[in-house]
């Protein structure tokens, strides 16, 4: 089955959605949509497709859309399209309001539509490969640092960067957050540019999560400490290392007593896997790996962090 698709918002991220949907075997990219006419024309030409400047004109012409407009417009774009019966992949953060997120979820359910949220790190090969090794983590440390980008200064690092890791933590720790400590600093913008958060879960696990856009280099890593092993994940390098005691070893006397697994990971980009999952869900009527409910939960935790943040 071929899904007739469109991408709404073809900026720095949306253009890559368009590129992949143009090439994917299960997608027929019918339109790209952008309020900037010149941008819409340019990306349409690159992808040999048509363009529009009003997303409402997609109704009746496509089956599924990717919504990659700025976050503050996610709700007002997604709502009428879901009501019109279009399957939607909404970029992260899902919305800026939990109530609106829930409303979109209920519309999608009432019409039996796929509503997926674009937490692309769930499709990072290193994350996928790490899941089978995770077993009741006791402590998790996450660091996501990168250079400042003026295009994202409408929101702070919690909703722009850290929300990726909040979603990942939900997939690692199957329990509720019971305590939040949050500290932030406004350095380059009017919102937090650096944030340090400690989350405590009902099962006793603790997660320290840091995000910064005041760094010259990109650094995106997760360290997981658990009773049976230590796991190191490099988001950017798409690499995974799992450290465990060698079988039969009761006591560690040297590094030779430690077994280090370095699984070989596939090379496709995470965005391809995300869109492949979306198209499969549309065709087969399956639930997304990252559902609207999960996108809502990540937003709810992010807003809780911001409410508790000390500057």
N, C-alpha and C positions, 0 to 999 in steps of 0.2 A: 504493500500500500504506500502511496505517495501522499504526504501531507502538504497542503498548500499553506505556506508560511509567510510571515512578515516580521520585520524588526522595527520597533518604534523607538526612535532615538538612536542615531548612528554616530555618536561621538566616539571618544577614545575606546570605550568597551563595546558599544553597540556595533561598530564597524566589524569587529571580530566575530560577533554573533552572525552578522550578515555573511561574512566570508565562509564560515563553516556551514551555515544552512544552504548556501549556494552550492557547496560541494557535496553535501551529505546525500547518500543514495536514497534516503527516505523523505527527503525534503525537496519541494519545488518553491524556491524563493520567489514569491510573486511581487512583493513590494518592499521597499524601505521607506520609512516615514520620518521626517524631521521638520521642525518648524522653520529651520534655516534652509531656504530653497536651494541655495548653492551647495550646501552640504548634502542635501538629499540627492540632487542631481549627480554630484561627484561619486557618491558611494553606489548609487544605482548603476552608473556607467561602469564602474570597476567590477561590479557583480553581474553585469548584463541582465538587469532587471528593471522594473518600473519604479517610480517614486511618487510619493504623495506628501502633502504638508499637513493634512488633517487626518488623524487616526480614525475618526468616525467613518471615513470613506472606505475603510477595510471591511466593514460589516457586509456580509453576504458574498465576499470575494475570497476569503481565506478561512482555513480551519483553526489555525493556531498562531499565536503571536508571542514574541519576546518583547518585554517592556523594559527598556534600558534608558528611560528618561531620568532626570534628577528625582531623588527620593520623594521630595515634597509633592510630586505629581503622580506618583504610583497609584494612589487610590482613585483619583479622578479619571485616569486613563483605564485602569483595570475594571472598574465597576461597570461602565456601559458595555464593554467588550464581553465580560462574563455574562451579563444580562442578555446579550445578543447571541450567546451560545459558543463563544470562542474559547478554546483552551489557552491558558496563559502561563508563561514563565515570567515571573516578576523578579527583577534584579534585587539584590540585597542593598540596604535593609528593606524588608518587605514593605513596611509603612513607617510613619513616625508616630503612630497612634494605635494602641492595642485594640481599641474598640473598632476602628476602621478595618484592621486586619481580620478581626473576627467576622465582620460583615461580609468581606470578600470571601472568606472561607465558607460561610453559610450559603452565599449565592452559588458558588461552585458546586457545593454538595447538592443543592436543590436541582441543579441542571446536569448533574453527573459529569462534571467537567474536570479535567486535570488542572490543578492549580499548584504550580511548582515555584519554589523560591531559589534564586540564584546564589546559593552559598557554594561557590565553585570549589572551595578547598575540600569539600566532602568527596570530590572526584579526583583529588590529587593522588597519584599512584602510591605515594608514600603513606598517606593516611589509610587508603584501602588495604594496603599490605600490612599495616600495623594492627588493624582491628583484631585479627585472630590471636595476637599475642597479649592483648590487654585483658588483665584478670584482677579485678578489685584493686585499682590503683590507690595508693596511700597519699601520694603527693605528686602534683603536676606543676611544672614551670613552663610558661609560654612567653616568648618574646617576639614581638613583631615591630621592627623598626624600619624606617625608610625616609627618603628626602621629602621635603615640603612640596606640595603641589597646590597652587592657588585655585585650581579648578574644584577642589574638594573642600574649600574652606567654609562652605555653607553648614557643614556639620563637623563636630569634633572627632577625635580619633576613636572614641568609643563606638560610635555608630558607623564610622567610615572603615576602620581597620580592625578594632578589637572584636567587633561583632562576628567576624569570621571564626575567631577562636572560641567565642562563647557558644556558637553552634557546634563546633567540634567537641567541646567539653560535654555538651548534652549527649553526644553520641558515644563518648567514652564512659561517662559516669551516669548510671541509671538511677539517679536519686535527685531529691529536691535541694536547692540552695537554701540554707537556713541562716546564713550570715554574710553580710557584704561590708567590706572596708574598701574605700576608694579615695585616691588622692590624685589631683590633677594640677597642671600648670598651663597658663595661657602665655605663650611666648611670641608666636608669630601671627596669631589671629585672635578673634574675639571668642573663640571656643577652645576647649582643651586641646593642646598640641602634644601633651605627654600625659599618660594616665598609668597609674599603678593600682592594681586591684587584687584583693585577697578574697576568695570565695570559699566558704566552708559548707560542706554538704552533710545531709542527714546521716550518711553512712560513715562519716568521719574523715572522708577525703578532703584535702585542702588543695586549692589551685591558686597559684600566684600568676597573674596575667599582666603583662606590660605592653603598652603600645606607644609609639612615638613617631612623629613626622618631623623630628628635628635631628636627623641623622644623615650623614653623607652617603652611607652605604645601606643596602637592604640586608636585613638580618631577620630571618623568620624560622624559629626553631621551637620544638616542643621536647621537653624531657619528662618522662614518666617513670616514677619510682613505685615499685610494688614488691610484695613479699617474695615473689619468685624471680623477678628480673628487673633490669633497667632498660628503658627504651628511649632511643634518641631519633627524632624525626626532623629532617631538614625540609621545610616546605619548598623553599626556593630551589634547592639542589635536587629535590625529589629523591631523597635518599633515606634509608632506614637502617638502623643498627639495633640489634637486640642482644643484650648481654645477660647470660645466665650461667649458673654453676654447671660445670660438666657433670654428666650423669655419673652417679656413684660417689661424688665428692661431697663429704660432709663439712669440710673445712677448706677455706681458700688460703693457700700458702703463697701463691704467686699468680701472675697473669696467665700462666699456663693452665691454671685450674678453671679458667673462665672460657666459656664457649661464646663466640661472637658470630651472630648470623647477620649477613648482609644480603637480603633478598634482591634478586635482579628484578627491576621494575620496568614496566612498559614505557615507551617514550612518547606516546600521544599526549597532546596538551589536555589539561583538566577540562577546559571549556568544551572540547570535543566530546568527552565522556558525559558532561552535563547535558549537552544538547542531544546526544544519542539517547540518553535516558529519557529526556522529555519526549522525543519523537516516539520512542518505544511505548511510553505510557499512553500517549495519545492513540496510537494504533491498537494497542492491546488492552486498553482500559485499566491499566495497573496504577497503583499508588506510587507517587514519586518518592525517590530516596530522601529528598528534602521537601516535605509537604508544606502547605500553608500554615498548618498548626505549628510545625517546627520553626518556620520563619517568624510566626507570631511570638513564640516562646523566647527566641533570641532577642527580639525587639523588647519584650517585656523585661528581660533581665538587663539589657543595656540601659533602659530608662530607669530601672531601679538603681543601677550603678550611678547614673548621672544625678539622681535625686540624693544619693548618699555621699556624693563626692565633696571632699574638702579641698579648697584651693589655698 
